């Protein structure tokens, strides 16, 4: 196979805002060369001859698999059709793009819907599987030692899905007694309570299992792994990304979470929310993280 662009996704203006206009424009550009992209991917698949195409969640690969008679399975908690449909009122100029994407997904032989997820509308056969998570090991004491943090202080990981925040309320964070913060990037100054992930050599999954709280937007991997770890989550919602609602519901059903408003996030009004979150107990019920095993059993049929 080859490394080629399979879809667009959403064009982000920082981790909390989708540039809706730019996203639609990027999709129009992508689909203007759809046939050549499809033919190139079909040629690569025919040359390689895989047993199955597993797509999370690029619809170009799904359509190419159908055209080359290779079984295609979508493994996802949403489709880009569902995400785009939720971005705005889908004016008529976008309908043909949405229909093309929906049609491409409809070529899949099967969809494995990862919990918690959207309906995967437009796919013919949808099989529900459990949540997917692979929590890292804990190195709590080692992490605190490296950062010089006392055992009595809480460590908050500020992580927004790999997209850096251009600014944070640095001075408010520095004056939050009882808390230290671990961020991506480098803080603009010499702060005693704000630390950079770049100064430590730990996998993100290990860091996640070594902090006291994660502050994030509701995204699949962070939310499900936090729930699996029993890690409290202080989250800032976007309200226009389609899979956000089921993730928030999952967090409150099985984990410990609290919403922080966008104005409070931007102004640094974090302390009360953090203290309230940490004063609560997680629900007694726990999710069965069977997604990997469920998917493996189903996919084995393509290799027998």
Buried (B, 14 or more C-beta within 10 A) or exposed (E): EEEEEBBBBBBBEEBBEBBBEBBBEBBBEBBEEEEEBBEBBBEBBEEEEBEBBBBBBBBBBBBBBBBBEBBBBBBBBBBBBBBBBBBEEBEEEBEEBBEBBBEBBBBBBBBBBBBBBBEBBBBEEBEEBBBBBEBBEBBBEEBBEBBEBEEEBBBBBBBBBEEEBEEBBBEEBBEBEEBBBBBBEEBEEEBEBBBBBEEBEBEBBBBBBBBBBBBBBBBBBBBBBBBBBEBBBBBBBBEBBBBBBBBBEBBBEBBBBBBBEBEBBBEBBBBEBBEEBBEEEBEEEEBEBBBBEBBEEBBEEBEE
